[in-house]
Amino acid sequence: IDLVKHIKGKNMMRIYIPVLSLFFAFSTLFAEDSEQKALIQQKTEKYVEAFNKHDPHALASFWAEDGEYINPESGEVIQGRNLIEEAFKSGFKKAGNIQVTIKKTSITFPSENEALVTGLFTVQLSGQQVRTSAFKAYFEKQNGNWLITEIRDVDIAAAPNQYQHLKELEWLIGDWVDEDDDVEIRSSYQ
């Protein structure tokens, strides 16, 4: 019996050591992942601050040298940190008082040195209605620093008006009775 306990003890150690090693390895990865998420979230918030201050130079500093911005209105591709800075400078002059807020975001890591931030943002232009859009921002870790390599804005379409689809059923509105000798069915449509 002592021999069985001794063998079980050795086998249990053979199982516990790899399991514990995996646990510590994954714990370290999750800690690093959380730390990187916090850095990117912070970077995203500072980007919004720079945007709301209308500071094109500060905005450009968040971009990789070969970063790419695709203008959602014109489809124009603006590539390179310097051209992106110029585009923001020009855009702020045209737009006047424009403010952005980011609502929900999600951060994922396709690889160790790449991050994808997706979310919703609102744009408020002076005297206009608030517009909500979705975005995807691709980050790349270059020399230990997370930089934006691409941002894509996607306008969210307004929900379609269902009246057009239901218009043909307008005649149903009201109270209806269908009866025969055995059954009476009452229906009401509003």
Disulfide bonds with the S-S distance in Angstrom:
none
